[in-house]
C-alpha cells in the first residue's frame, strides 16, 4: 500500500520534471508544484488516519450498544408479591474503605439514616 503511494508520488514528480525539460515549463513552476505537493502530504496522511480511528471507535460504540440493547439476564419477578416493610432501617457500623493500603478514605464511619428525613 505504501509502495503504491510512493510509486504514484514518484510518477507525479517525474511528469512535472518532464514538463520542465521537454515542454518548456519553468523551473519555478516545477518547484512550486513540488512544494505544494510535499505540503499536502501530511494533511492527506492525517485524513487517512482519521478514517481508521473513526472506524475503530465506531466498533467500540457498536459493542456498547449491543450490551445496552441486549435483554436483561435477570429473571422476571412480576408474579411475586411486592415487598412491604413496616419497621425497617438501614445501619452502617464501623465502615472502613481504602483504595490503597494504609491510605483510608473512610475510617470506622457509622451511619443511621432516619426515616423522617429520607426522601420518599
PDB file as gemmi writes it, atoms N, CA and C in Angstrom:
CRYST1    1.000    1.000    1.000  90.00  90.00  90.00 P 1                      
ATOM      1  N   UNK A   1       0.832  -1.191   0.000  1.00  0.00           N  
ATOM      2  CA  UNK A   1       0.000   0.000   0.000  1.00  0.00           C  
ATOM      3  C   UNK A   1       0.874   1.252   0.000  1.00  0.00           C  
ATOM      4  N   UNK A   2       1.836   1.266   0.894  1.00  0.00           N  
ATOM      5  CA  UNK A   2       2.743   2.409   0.968  1.00  0.00           C  
ATOM      6  C   UNK A   2       3.614   2.489  -0.285  1.00  0.00           C  
ATOM      7  N   UNK A   3       3.995   1.339  -0.831  1.00  0.00           N  
ATOM      8  CA  UNK A   3       4.802   1.326  -2.054  1.00  0.00           C  
ATOM      9  C   UNK A   3       4.020   1.885  -3.240  1.00  0.00           C  
ATOM     10  N   UNK A   4       2.731   1.580  -3.299  1.00  0.00           N  
ATOM     11  CA  UNK A   4       1.900   2.104  -4.388  1.00  0.00           C  
ATOM     12  C   UNK A   4       1.801   3.626  -4.292  1.00  0.00           C  
ATOM     13  N   UNK A   5       1.670   4.132  -3.073  1.00  0.00           N  
ATOM     14  CA  UNK A   5       1.620   5.594  -2.893  1.00  0.00           C  
ATOM     15  C   UNK A   5       2.937   6.239  -3.310  1.00  0.00           C  
ATOM     16  N   UNK A   6       4.024   5.616  -2.927  1.00  0.00           N  
ATOM     17  CA  UNK A   6       5.340   6.152  -3.312  1.00  0.00           C  
ATOM     18  C   UNK A   6       5.510   6.147  -4.832  1.00  0.00           C  
ATOM     19  N   UNK A   7       5.053   5.076  -5.456  1.00  0.00           N  
ATOM     20  CA  UNK A   7       5.157   4.970  -6.907  1.00  0.00           C  
ATOM     21  C   UNK A   7       4.343   6.066  -7.594  1.00  0.00           C  
ATOM     22  N   UNK A   8       3.100   6.293  -7.110  1.00  0.00           N  
ATOM     23  CA  UNK A   8       2.271   7.353  -7.688  1.00  0.00           C  
ATOM     24  C   UNK A   8       2.900   8.715  -7.475  1.00  0.00           C  
ATOM     25  N   UNK A   9       3.420   8.957  -6.265  1.00  0.00           N  
ATOM     26  CA  UNK A   9       4.057  10.241  -5.978  1.00  0.00           C  
ATOM     27  C   UNK A   9       5.258  10.449  -6.877  1.00  0.00           C  
ATOM     28  N   UNK A  10       6.051   9.410  -7.023  1.00  0.00           N  
ATOM     29  CA  UNK A  10       7.229   9.500  -7.884  1.00  0.00           C  
ATOM     30  C   UNK A  10       6.813   9.775  -9.331  1.00  0.00           C  
ATOM     31  N   UNK A  11       5.725   9.166  -9.769  1.00  0.00           N  
ATOM     32  CA  UNK A  11       5.222   9.385 -11.122  1.00  0.00           C  
ATOM     33  C   UNK A  11       4.791  10.818 -11.345  1.00  0.00           C  
ATOM     34  N   UNK A  12       4.102  11.406 -10.365  1.00  0.00           N  
ATOM     35  CA  UNK A  12       3.680  12.805 -10.500  1.00  0.00           C  
ATOM     36  C   UNK A  12       4.887  13.743 -10.595  1.00  0.00           C  
ATOM     37  N   UNK A  13       5.877  13.493  -9.771  1.00  0.00           N  
ATOM     38  CA  UNK A  13       7.080  14.345  -9.795  1.00  0.00           C  
ATOM     39  C   UNK A  13       7.822  14.171 -11.119  1.00  0.00           C  
ATOM     40  N   UNK A  14       7.895  12.928 -11.613  1.00  0.00           N  
ATOM     41  CA  UNK A  14       8.555  12.696 -12.899  1.00  0.00           C  
ATOM     42  C   UNK A  14       7.841  13.402 -14.041  1.00  0.00           C  
ATOM     43  N   UNK A  15       6.506  13.390 -14.028  1.00  0.00           N  
ATOM     44  CA  UNK A  15       5.745  14.067 -15.077  1.00  0.00           C  
ATOM     45  C   UNK A  15       6.012  15.559 -15.041  1.00  0.00           C  
ATOM     46  N   UNK A  16       6.040  16.127 -13.837  1.00  0.00           N  
ATOM     47  CA  UNK A  16       6.339  17.559 -13.724  1.00  0.00           C  
ATOM     48  C   UNK A  16       7.769  17.860 -14.168  1.00  0.00           C  
ATOM     49  N   UNK A  17       8.699  17.013 -13.818  1.00  0.00           N  
ATOM     50  CA  UNK A  17      10.078  17.203 -14.264  1.00  0.00           C  
ATOM     51  C   UNK A  17      10.181  17.123 -15.780  1.00  0.00           C  
ATOM     52  N   UNK A  18       9.455  16.174 -16.355  1.00  0.00           N  
ATOM     53  CA  UNK A  18       9.429  16.054 -17.814  1.00  0.00           C  
ATOM     54  C   UNK A  18       8.846  17.315 -18.457  1.00  0.00           C  
ATOM     55  N   UNK A  19       7.807  17.886 -17.816  1.00  0.00           N  
ATOM     56  CA  UNK A  19       7.207  19.101 -18.385  1.00  0.00           C  
ATOM     57  C   UNK A  19       8.195  20.264 -18.383  1.00  0.00           C  
ATOM     58  N   UNK A  20       9.099  20.288 -17.405  1.00  0.00           N  
ATOM     59  CA  UNK A  20      10.119  21.344 -17.380  1.00  0.00           C  
ATOM     60  C   UNK A  20      11.138  21.111 -18.495  1.00  0.00           C  
ATOM     61  N   UNK A  21      11.588  19.877 -18.651  1.00  0.00           N  
ATOM     62  CA  UNK A  21      12.651  19.575 -19.610  1.00  0.00           C  
ATOM     63  C   UNK A  21      12.137  19.609 -21.048  1.00  0.00           C  
ATOM     64  N   UNK A  22      11.038  18.942 -21.329  1.00  0.00           N  
ATOM     65  CA  UNK A  22      10.605  18.750 -22.714  1.00  0.00           C  
ATOM     66  C   UNK A  22       9.536  19.725 -23.172  1.00  0.00           C  
ATOM     67  N   UNK A  23       8.723  20.256 -22.256  1.00  0.00           N  
ATOM     68  CA  UNK A  23       7.579  21.046 -22.687  1.00  0.00           C  
ATOM     69  C   UNK A  23       7.746  22.537 -22.414  1.00  0.00           C  
ATOM     70  N   UNK A  24       8.860  22.937 -21.883  1.00  0.00           N  
ATOM     71  CA  UNK A  24       9.140  24.358 -21.720  1.00  0.00           C  
ATOM     72  C   UNK A  24       8.575  25.003 -20.476  1.00  0.00           C  
ATOM     73  N   UNK A  25       8.175  24.229 -19.491  1.00  0.00           N  
ATOM     74  CA  UNK A  25       7.720  24.827 -18.226  1.00  0.00           C  
ATOM     75  C   UNK A  25       8.929  25.376 -17.484  1.00  0.00           C  
ATOM     76  N   UNK A  26       8.700  26.358 -16.649  1.00  0.00           N  
ATOM     77  CA  UNK A  26       9.826  26.978 -15.942  1.00  0.00           C  
ATOM     78  C   UNK A  26      10.184  26.162 -14.703  1.00  0.00           C  
ATOM     79  N   UNK A  27      11.440  26.229 -14.284  1.00  0.00           N  
ATOM     80  CA  UNK A  27      11.821  25.543 -13.038  1.00  0.00           C  
ATOM     81  C   UNK A  27      11.032  26.068 -11.830  1.00  0.00           C  
ATOM     82  N   UNK A  28      10.645  27.335 -11.859  1.00  0.00           N  
ATOM     83  CA  UNK A  28       9.835  27.882 -10.760  1.00  0.00           C  
ATOM     84  C   UNK A  28       8.491  27.187 -10.647  1.00  0.00           C  
ATOM     85  N   UNK A  29       7.884  26.860 -11.798  1.00  0.00           N  
ATOM     86  CA  UNK A  29       6.621  26.118 -11.775  1.00  0.00           C  
ATOM     87  C   UNK A  29       6.830  24.726 -11.197  1.00  0.00           C  
ATOM     88  N   UNK A  30       7.933  24.099 -11.553  1.00  0.00           N  
ATOM     89  CA  UNK A  30       8.223  22.772 -11.015  1.00  0.00           C  
ATOM     90  C   UNK A  30       8.399  22.811  -9.499  1.00  0.00           C  
ATOM     91  N   UNK A  31       9.177  23.768  -9.011  1.00  0.00           N  
ATOM     92  CA  UNK A  31       9.420  23.836  -7.567  1.00  0.00           C  
ATOM     93  C   UNK A  31       8.171  24.269  -6.797  1.00  0.00           C  
ATOM     94  N   UNK A  32       7.336  25.101  -7.393  1.00  0.00           N  
ATOM     95  CA  UNK A  32       6.087  25.453  -6.707  1.00  0.00           C  
ATOM     96  C   UNK A  32       5.165  24.234  -6.628  1.00  0.00           C  
ATOM     97  N   UNK A  33       5.126  23.419  -7.707  1.00  0.00           N  
ATOM     98  CA  UNK A  33       4.350  22.179  -7.651  1.00  0.00           C  
ATOM     99  C   UNK A  33       4.920  21.244  -6.595  1.00  0.00           C  
ATOM    100  N   UNK A  34       6.226  21.089  -6.577  1.00  0.00           N  
ATOM    101  CA  UNK A  34       6.872  20.184  -5.626  1.00  0.00           C  
ATOM    102  C   UNK A  34       6.610  20.623  -4.188  1.00  0.00           C  
ATOM    103  N   UNK A  35       6.692  21.919  -3.926  1.00  0.00           N  
ATOM    104  CA  UNK A  35       6.435  22.429  -2.579  1.00  0.00           C  
ATOM    105  C   UNK A  35       4.990  22.184  -2.172  1.00  0.00           C  
ATOM    106  N   UNK A  36       4.047  22.504  -3.067  1.00  0.00           N  
ATOM    107  CA  UNK A  36       2.629  22.279  -2.752  1.00  0.00           C  
ATOM    108  C   UNK A  36       2.346  20.789  -2.545  1.00  0.00           C  
ATOM    109  N   UNK A  37       2.979  19.954  -3.350  1.00  0.00           N  
ATOM    110  CA  UNK A  37       2.777  18.510  -3.238  1.00  0.00           C  
ATOM    111  C   UNK A  37       3.281  17.981  -1.896  1.00  0.00           C  
ATOM    112  N   UNK A  38       4.461  18.421  -1.495  1.00  0.00           N  
ATOM    113  CA  UNK A  38       5.024  17.968  -0.221  1.00  0.00           C  
ATOM    114  C   UNK A  38       4.253  18.524   0.967  1.00  0.00           C  
ATOM    115  N   UNK A  39       3.735  19.745   0.860  1.00  0.00           N  
ATOM    116  CA  UNK A  39       2.956  20.322   1.965  1.00  0.00           C  
ATOM    117  C   UNK A  39       1.594  19.649   2.102  1.00  0.00           C  
ATOM    118  N   UNK A  40       1.068  19.090   1.023  1.00  0.00           N  
ATOM    119  CA  UNK A  40      -0.240  18.432   1.072  1.00  0.00           C  
ATOM    120  C   UNK A  40      -0.135  16.995   1.575  1.00  0.00           C  
ATOM    121  N   UNK A  41       1.060  16.456   1.654  1.00  0.00           N  
ATOM    122  CA  UNK A  41       1.223  15.054   2.035  1.00  0.00           C  
ATOM    123  C   UNK A  41       0.784  14.792   3.479  1.00  0.00           C  
ATOM    124  N   UNK A  42       1.239  15.608   4.418  1.00  0.00           N  
ATOM    125  CA  UNK A  42       0.930  15.378   5.834  1.00  0.00           C  
ATOM    126  C   UNK A  42      -0.570  15.499   6.137  1.00  0.00           C  
ATOM    127  N   UNK A  43      -1.266  16.551   5.666  1.00  0.00           N  
ATOM    128  CA  UNK A  43      -2.712  16.582   5.906  1.00  0.00           C  
ATOM    129  C   UNK A  43      -3.457  15.405   5.272  1.00  0.00           C  
ATOM    130  N   UNK A  44      -3.016  14.961   4.098  1.00  0.00           N  
ATOM    131  CA  UNK A  44      -3.664  13.808   3.476  1.00  0.00           C  
ATOM    132  C   UNK A  44      -3.442  12.547   4.312  1.00  0.00           C  
ATOM    133  N   UNK A  45      -2.256  12.411   4.870  1.00  0.00           N  
ATOM    134  CA  UNK A  45      -1.956  11.259   5.722  1.00  0.00           C  
ATOM    135  C   UNK A  45      -2.809  11.303   6.993  1.00  0.00           C  
ATOM    136  N   UNK A  46      -3.000  12.494   7.558  1.00  0.00           N  
ATOM    137  CA  UNK A  46      -3.845  12.636   8.754  1.00  0.00           C  
ATOM    138  C   UNK A  46      -5.299  12.275   8.460  1.00  0.00           C  
ATOM    139  N   UNK A  47      -5.780  12.680   7.283  1.00  0.00           N  
ATOM    140  CA  UNK A  47      -7.154  12.327   6.913  1.00  0.00           C  
ATOM    141  C   UNK A  47      -7.323  10.822   6.778  1.00  0.00           C  
ATOM    142  N   UNK A  48      -6.347  10.150   6.232  1.00  0.00           N  
ATOM    143  CA  UNK A  48      -6.416   8.689   6.119  1.00  0.00           C  
ATOM    144  C   UNK A  48      -6.408   8.046   7.502  1.00  0.00           C  
ATOM    145  N   UNK A  49      -5.595   8.571   8.409  1.00  0.00           N  
ATOM    146  CA  UNK A  49      -5.556   8.048   9.779  1.00  0.00           C  
ATOM    147  C   UNK A  49      -6.865   8.322  10.510  1.00  0.00           C  
ATOM    148  N   UNK A  50      -7.478   9.482  10.241  1.00  0.00           N  
ATOM    149  CA  UNK A  50      -8.748   9.833  10.885  1.00  0.00           C  
ATOM    150  C   UNK A  50      -9.816   8.810  10.547  1.00  0.00           C  
ATOM    151  N   UNK A  51      -9.865   8.387   9.295  1.00  0.00           N  
ATOM    152  CA  UNK A  51     -10.841   7.387   8.886  1.00  0.00           C  
ATOM    153  C   UNK A  51     -10.644   6.088   9.662  1.00  0.00           C  
ATOM    154  N   UNK A  52      -9.415   5.672   9.842  1.00  0.00           N  
ATOM    155  CA  UNK A  52      -9.127   4.440  10.584  1.00  0.00           C  
ATOM    156  C   UNK A  52      -9.528   4.600  12.048  1.00  0.00           C  
ATOM    157  N   UNK A  53      -9.201   5.740  12.656  1.00  0.00           N  
ATOM    158  CA  UNK A  53      -9.547   5.971  14.063  1.00  0.00           C  
ATOM    159  C   UNK A  53     -11.052   6.021  14.265  1.00  0.00           C  
ATOM    160  N   UNK A  54     -11.765   6.691  13.364  1.00  0.00           N  
ATOM    161  CA  UNK A  54     -13.221   6.762  13.483  1.00  0.00           C  
ATOM    162  C   UNK A  54     -13.847   5.383  13.388  1.00  0.00           C  
ATOM    163  N   UNK A  55     -13.375   4.567  12.462  1.00  0.00           N  
ATOM    164  CA  UNK A  55     -13.919   3.219  12.333  1.00  0.00           C  
ATOM    165  C   UNK A  55     -13.627   2.365  13.557  1.00  0.00           C  
ATOM    166  N   UNK A  56     -12.446   2.492  14.125  1.00  0.00           N  
ATOM    167  CA  UNK A  56     -12.141   1.697  15.322  1.00  0.00           C  
ATOM    168  C   UNK A  56     -12.977   2.157  16.506  1.00  0.00           C  
ATOM    169  N   UNK A  57     -13.243   3.457  16.616  1.00  0.00           N  
ATOM    170  CA  UNK A  57     -14.100   3.940  17.704  1.00  0.00           C  
ATOM    171  C   UNK A  57     -15.553   3.547  17.483  1.00  0.00           C  
ATOM    172  N   UNK A  58     -15.988   3.472  16.243  1.00  0.00           N  
ATOM    173  CA  UNK A  58     -17.354   3.035  15.964  1.00  0.00           C  
ATOM    174  C   UNK A  58     -17.567   1.577  16.352  1.00  0.00           C  
ATOM    175  N   UNK A  59     -16.519   0.778  16.244  1.00  0.00           N  
ATOM    176  CA  UNK A  59     -16.626  -0.623  16.669  1.00  0.00           C  
ATOM    177  C   UNK A  59     -16.923  -0.678  18.166  1.00  0.00           C  
ATOM    178  N   UNK A  60     -16.221   0.143  18.944  1.00  0.00           N  
ATOM    179  CA  UNK A  60     -16.485   0.188  20.386  1.00  0.00           C  
ATOM    180  C   UNK A  60     -17.896   0.670  20.687  1.00  0.00           C  
ATOM    181  N   UNK A  61     -18.372   1.660  19.935  1.00  0.00           N  
ATOM    182  CA  UNK A  61     -19.733   2.164  20.157  1.00  0.00           C  
ATOM    183  C   UNK A  61     -20.766   1.088  19.810  1.00  0.00           C  
ATOM    184  N   UNK A  62     -20.517   0.344  18.739  1.00  0.00           N  
ATOM    185  CA  UNK A  62     -21.444  -0.736  18.374  1.00  0.00           C  
ATOM    186  C   UNK A  62     -21.507  -1.796  19.467  1.00  0.00           C  
ATOM    187  N   UNK A  63     -20.345  -2.152  20.004  1.00  0.00           N  
ATOM    188  CA  UNK A  63     -20.315  -3.160  21.077  1.00  0.00           C  
ATOM    189  C   UNK A  63     -21.078  -2.661  22.308  1.00  0.00           C  
ATOM    190  N   UNK A  64     -20.896  -1.382  22.638  1.00  0.00           N  
ATOM    191  CA  UNK A  64     -21.607  -0.814  23.775  1.00  0.00           C  
ATOM    192  C   UNK A  64     -23.112  -0.851  23.549  1.00  0.00           C  
ATOM    193  N   UNK A  65     -23.560  -0.488  22.347  1.00  0.00           N  
ATOM    194  CA  UNK A  65     -24.991  -0.524  22.056  1.00  0.00           C  
ATOM    195  C   UNK A  65     -25.538  -1.948  22.083  1.00  0.00           C  
ATOM    196  N   UNK A  66     -24.731  -2.926  21.664  1.00  0.00           N  
ATOM    197  CA  UNK A  66     -25.172  -4.317  21.761  1.00  0.00           C  
ATOM    198  C   UNK A  66     -25.426  -4.704  23.210  1.00  0.00           C  
ATOM    199  N   UNK A  67     -24.548  -4.263  24.094  1.00  0.00           N  
ATOM    200  CA  UNK A  67     -24.704  -4.588  25.517  1.00  0.00           C  
ATOM    201  C   UNK A  67     -25.922  -3.872  26.096  1.00  0.00           C  
ATOM    202  N   UNK A  68     -26.079  -2.597  25.770  1.00  0.00           N  
ATOM    203  CA  UNK A  68     -27.198  -1.829  26.310  1.00  0.00           C  
ATOM    204  C   UNK A  68     -28.531  -2.349  25.782  1.00  0.00           C  
ATOM    205  N   UNK A  69     -28.571  -2.743  24.521  1.00  0.00           N  
ATOM    206  CA  UNK A  69     -29.816  -3.195  23.910  1.00  0.00           C  
ATOM    207  C   UNK A  69     -30.139  -4.659  24.168  1.00  0.00           C  
ATOM    208  N   UNK A  70     -29.215  -5.402  24.751  1.00  0.00           N  
ATOM    209  CA  UNK A  70     -29.469  -6.826  24.981  1.00  0.00           C  
ATOM    210  C   UNK A  70     -30.523  -6.999  26.078  1.00  0.00           C  
ATOM    211  N   UNK A  71     -31.278  -8.071  26.008  1.00  0.00           N  
ATOM    212  CA  UNK A  71     -32.295  -8.305  27.036  1.00  0.00           C  
ATOM    213  C   UNK A  71     -31.653  -8.583  28.395  1.00  0.00           C  
ATOM    214  N   UNK A  72     -32.395  -8.297  29.418  1.00  0.00           N  
ATOM    215  CA  UNK A  72     -31.898  -8.481  30.778  1.00  0.00           C  
ATOM    216  C   UNK A  72     -31.657  -9.957  31.065  1.00  0.00           C  
ATOM    217  N   UNK A  73     -30.595 -10.238  31.794  1.00  0.00           N  
ATOM    218  CA  UNK A  73     -30.284 -11.630  32.130  1.00  0.00           C  
ATOM    219  C   UNK A  73     -30.950 -12.058  33.437  1.00  0.00           C  
ATOM    220  N   UNK A  74     -31.540 -11.107  34.141  1.00  0.00           N  
ATOM    221  CA  UNK A  74     -32.224 -11.451  35.396  1.00  0.00           C  
ATOM    222  C   UNK A  74     -33.631 -11.959  35.087  1.00  0.00           C  
ATOM    223  N   UNK A  75     -34.080 -12.944  35.858  1.00  0.00           N  
ATOM    224  CA  UNK A  75     -35.436 -13.451  35.615  1.00  0.00           C  
ATOM    225  C   UNK A  75     -36.481 -12.413  36.053  1.00  0.00           C  
ATOM    226  N   UNK A  76     -37.606 -12.410  35.360  1.00  0.00           N  
ATOM    227  CA  UNK A  76     -38.699 -11.502  35.719  1.00  0.00           C  
ATOM    228  C   UNK A  76     -39.341 -11.976  37.011  1.00  0.00           C  
ATOM    229  N   UNK A  77     -39.676 -11.036  37.872  1.00  0.00           N  
ATOM    230  CA  UNK A  77     -40.335 -11.381  39.136  1.00  0.00           C  
ATOM    231  C   UNK A  77     -41.667 -10.642  39.277  1.00  0.00           C  
ATOM    232  N   UNK A  78     -42.369 -10.468  38.162  1.00  0.00           N  
ATOM    233  CA  UNK A  78     -43.657  -9.771  38.192  1.00  0.00           C  
ATOM    234  C   UNK A  78     -44.720 -10.565  38.934  1.00  0.00           C  
ATOM    235  N   UNK A  79     -44.582 -11.871  38.984  1.00  0.00           N  
ATOM    236  CA  UNK A  79     -45.595 -12.700  39.629  1.00  0.00           C  
ATOM    237  C   UNK A  79     -45.436 -12.762  41.147  1.00  0.00           C  
ATOM    238  N   UNK A  80     -44.374 -12.193  41.690  1.00  0.00           N  
ATOM    239  CA  UNK A  80     -44.131 -12.235  43.133  1.00  0.00           C  
ATOM    240  C   UNK A  80     -44.765 -11.022  43.810  1.00  0.00           C  
ATOM    241  N   UNK A  81     -45.151 -11.167  45.061  1.00  0.00           N  
ATOM    242  CA  UNK A  81     -45.777 -10.038  45.763  1.00  0.00           C  
ATOM    243  C   UNK A  81     -44.769  -8.918  46.034  1.00  0.00           C  
ATOM    244  N   UNK A  82     -45.265  -7.703  46.150  1.00  0.00           N  
ATOM    245  CA  UNK A  82     -44.419  -6.549  46.427  1.00  0.00           C  
ATOM    246  C   UNK A  82     -43.876  -6.626  47.852  1.00  0.00           C  
ATOM    247  N   UNK A  83     -42.704  -6.117  48.068  1.00  0.00           N  
ATOM    248  CA  UNK A  83     -42.076  -6.116  49.385  1.00  0.00           C  
ATOM    249  C   UNK A  83     -42.697  -5.018  50.233  1.00  0.00           C  
ATOM    250  N   UNK A  84     -43.186  -5.365  51.401  1.00  0.00           N  
ATOM    251  CA  UNK A  84     -43.791  -4.394  52.316  1.00  0.00           C  
ATOM    252  C   UNK A  84     -42.967  -4.357  53.602  1.00  0.00           C  
ATOM    253  N   UNK A  85     -42.422  -3.196  53.882  1.00  0.00           N  
ATOM    254  CA  UNK A  85     -41.628  -3.015  55.092  1.00  0.00           C  
ATOM    255  C   UNK A  85     -42.424  -2.165  56.072  1.00  0.00           C  
ATOM    256  N   UNK A  86     -42.521  -2.631  57.296  1.00  0.00           N  
ATOM    257  CA  UNK A  86     -43.246  -1.857  58.302  1.00  0.00           C  
ATOM    258  C   UNK A  86     -42.286  -1.179  59.257  1.00  0.00           C  
ATOM    259  N   UNK A  87     -41.340  -1.907  59.776  1.00  0.00           N  
ATOM    260  CA  UNK A  87     -40.388  -1.331  60.714  1.00  0.00           C  
ATOM    261  C   UNK A  87     -38.973  -1.752  60.286  1.00  0.00           C  
ATOM    262  N   UNK A  88     -38.436  -1.072  59.295  1.00  0.00           N  
ATOM    263  CA  UNK A  88     -37.122  -1.434  58.770  1.00  0.00           C  
ATOM    264  C   UNK A  88     -36.227  -0.205  58.777  1.00  0.00           C  
ATOM    265  N   UNK A  89     -34.953  -0.456  58.907  1.00  0.00           N  
ATOM    266  CA  UNK A  89     -33.993   0.645  58.821  1.00  0.00           C  
ATOM    267  C   UNK A  89     -32.654   0.106  58.357  1.00  0.00           C  
ATOM    268  N   UNK A  90     -31.837   1.010  57.808  1.00  0.00           N  
ATOM    269  CA  UNK A  90     -30.517   0.649  57.311  1.00  0.00           C  
ATOM    270  C   UNK A  90     -29.486   1.225  58.272  1.00  0.00           C  
ATOM    271  N   UNK A  91     -28.566   0.396  58.674  1.00  0.00           N  
ATOM    272  CA  UNK A  91     -27.494   0.850  59.553  1.00  0.00           C  
ATOM    273  C   UNK A  91     -26.152   0.433  58.954  1.00  0.00           C  
ATOM    274  N   UNK A  92     -25.218   1.343  58.988  1.00  0.00           N  
ATOM    275  CA  UNK A  92     -23.839   1.050  58.608  1.00  0.00           C  
ATOM    276  C   UNK A  92     -22.979   1.336  59.829  1.00  0.00           C  
ATOM    277  N   UNK A  93     -22.294   0.301  60.324  1.00  0.00           N  
ATOM    278  CA  UNK A  93     -21.490   0.462  61.537  1.00  0.00           C  
ATOM    279  C   UNK A  93     -20.020   0.183  61.247  1.00  0.00           C  
ATOM    280  N   UNK A  94     -19.182   1.089  61.692  1.00  0.00           N  
ATOM    281  CA  UNK A  94     -17.722   0.950  61.598  1.00  0.00           C  
ATOM    282  C   UNK A  94     -17.256   0.559  60.186  1.00  0.00           C  
ATOM    283  N   UNK A  95     -17.690   1.324  59.207  1.00  0.00           N  
ATOM    284  CA  UNK A  95     -17.321   1.062  57.811  1.00  0.00           C  
ATOM    285  C   UNK A  95     -15.962   1.702  57.533  1.00  0.00           C  
ATOM    286  N   UNK A  96     -15.051   0.911  57.000  1.00  0.00           N  
ATOM    287  CA  UNK A  96     -13.731   1.409  56.600  1.00  0.00           C  
ATOM    288  C   UNK A  96     -13.514   1.032  55.135  1.00  0.00           C  
ATOM    289  N   UNK A  97     -12.846   1.925  54.407  1.00  0.00           N  
ATOM    290  CA  UNK A  97     -12.593   1.673  52.992  1.00  0.00           C  
ATOM    291  C   UNK A  97     -11.322   2.394  52.580  1.00  0.00           C  
ATOM    292  N   UNK A  98     -10.536   1.744  51.695  1.00  0.00           N  
ATOM    293  CA  UNK A  98      -9.321   2.363  51.168  1.00  0.00           C  
ATOM    294  C   UNK A  98      -9.083   1.855  49.755  1.00  0.00           C  
ATOM    295  N   UNK A  99      -8.644   2.746  48.881  1.00  0.00           N  
ATOM    296  CA  UNK A  99      -8.260   2.334  47.532  1.00  0.00           C  
ATOM    297  C   UNK A  99      -6.885   1.670  47.553  1.00  0.00           C  
ATOM    298  N   UNK A 100      -5.992   2.197  48.395  1.00  0.00           N  
ATOM    299  CA  UNK A 100      -4.640   1.658  48.532  1.00  0.00           C  
ATOM    300  C   UNK A 100      -4.400   1.308  50.000  1.00  0.00           C  
ATOM    301  N   UNK A 101      -3.526   0.371  50.253  1.00  0.00           N  
ATOM    302  CA  UNK A 101      -3.231   0.035  51.645  1.00  0.00           C  
ATOM    303  C   UNK A 101      -2.655   1.248  52.396  1.00  0.00           C  
ATOM    304  N   UNK A 102      -3.031   1.393  53.617  1.00  0.00           N  
ATOM    305  CA  UNK A 102      -2.561   2.451  54.519  1.00  0.00           C  
ATOM    306  C   UNK A 102      -2.961   3.855  54.075  1.00  0.00           C  
ATOM    307  N   UNK A 103      -3.959   3.989  53.206  1.00  0.00           N  
ATOM    308  CA  UNK A 103      -4.496   5.293  52.813  1.00  0.00           C  
ATOM    309  C   UNK A 103      -6.015   5.227  52.872  1.00  0.00           C  
ATOM    310  N   UNK A 104      -6.596   5.215  54.074  1.00  0.00           N  
ATOM    311  CA  UNK A 104      -8.044   5.042  54.183  1.00  0.00           C  
ATOM    312  C   UNK A 104      -8.816   6.258  53.650  1.00  0.00           C  
ATOM    313  N   UNK A 105      -9.916   5.963  52.997  1.00  0.00           N  
ATOM    314  CA  UNK A 105     -10.844   7.001  52.562  1.00  0.00           C  
ATOM    315  C   UNK A 105     -11.929   7.160  53.622  1.00  0.00           C  
ATOM    316  N   UNK A 106     -12.436   6.040  54.096  1.00  0.00           N  
ATOM    317  CA  UNK A 106     -13.384   6.017  55.215  1.00  0.00           C  
ATOM    318  C   UNK A 106     -12.747   5.211  56.340  1.00  0.00           C  
ATOM    319  N   UNK A 107     -12.838   5.738  57.532  1.00  0.00           N  
ATOM    320  CA  UNK A 107     -12.254   5.035  58.659  1.00  0.00           C  
ATOM    321  C   UNK A 107     -13.283   4.949  59.777  1.00  0.00           C  
ATOM    322  N   UNK A 108     -13.815   3.753  59.981  1.00  0.00           N  
ATOM    323  CA  UNK A 108     -14.774   3.456  61.048  1.00  0.00           C  
ATOM    324  C   UNK A 108     -15.948   4.422  61.055  1.00  0.00           C  
ATOM    325  N   UNK A 109     -16.537   4.651  59.895  1.00  0.00           N  
ATOM    326  CA  UNK A 109     -17.688   5.541  59.773  1.00  0.00           C  
ATOM    327  C   UNK A 109     -18.959   4.756  60.094  1.00  0.00           C  
ATOM    328  N   UNK A 110     -19.879   5.378  60.819  1.00  0.00           N  
ATOM    329  CA  UNK A 110     -21.172   4.776  61.138  1.00  0.00           C  
ATOM    330  C   UNK A 110     -22.269   5.701  60.630  1.00  0.00           C  
ATOM    331  N   UNK A 111     -23.360   5.100  60.149  1.00  0.00           N  
ATOM    332  CA  UNK A 111     -24.443   5.881  59.570  1.00  0.00           C  
ATOM    333  C   UNK A 111     -25.765   5.225  59.920  1.00  0.00           C  
ATOM    334  N   UNK A 112     -26.692   6.040  60.459  1.00  0.00           N  
ATOM    335  CA  UNK A 112     -28.039   5.592  60.765  1.00  0.00           C  
ATOM    336  C   UNK A 112     -29.025   6.605  60.200  1.00  0.00           C  
ATOM    337  N   UNK A 113     -29.431   6.470  58.949  1.00  0.00           N  
ATOM    338  CA  UNK A 113     -30.380   7.450  58.398  1.00  0.00           C  
ATOM    339  C   UNK A 113     -31.734   7.327  59.082  1.00  0.00           C  
ATOM    340  N   UNK A 114     -32.352   8.482  59.344  1.00  0.00           N  
ATOM    341  CA  UNK A 114     -33.666   8.467  59.996  1.00  0.00           C  
ATOM    342  C   UNK A 114     -34.751   8.451  58.936  1.00  0.00           C  
ATOM    343  N   UNK A 115     -35.851   7.821  59.259  1.00  0.00           N  
ATOM    344  CA  UNK A 115     -36.950   7.681  58.327  1.00  0.00           C  
ATOM    345  C   UNK A 115     -37.625   9.033  58.046  1.00  0.00           C  
ATOM    346  N   UNK A 116     -37.655   9.917  59.018  1.00  0.00           N  
ATOM    347  CA  UNK A 116     -38.332  11.205  58.868  1.00  0.00           C  
ATOM    348  C   UNK A 116     -37.607  12.104  57.869  1.00  0.00           C  
ATOM    349  N   UNK A 117     -36.301  11.962  57.761  1.00  0.00           N  
ATOM    350  CA  UNK A 117     -35.510  12.861  56.903  1.00  0.00           C  
ATOM    351  C   UNK A 117     -35.193  12.257  55.541  1.00  0.00           C  
ATOM    352  N   UNK A 118     -35.648  11.075  55.247  1.00  0.00           N  
ATOM    353  CA  UNK A 118     -35.329  10.439  53.974  1.00  0.00           C  
ATOM    354  C   UNK A 118     -36.327  10.861  52.905  1.00  0.00           C  
ATOM    355  N   UNK A 119     -35.892  10.990  51.673  1.00  0.00           N  
ATOM    356  CA  UNK A 119     -36.821  11.352  50.586  1.00  0.00           C  
ATOM    357  C   UNK A 119     -37.725  10.172  50.255  1.00  0.00           C  
ATOM    358  N   UNK A 120     -38.939  10.479  49.847  1.00  0.00           N  
ATOM    359  CA  UNK A 120     -39.902   9.415  49.507  1.00  0.00           C  
ATOM    360  C   UNK A 120     -40.286   9.480  48.068  1.00  0.00           C  
TER     361      UNK A 120                                                      
END                                                                             
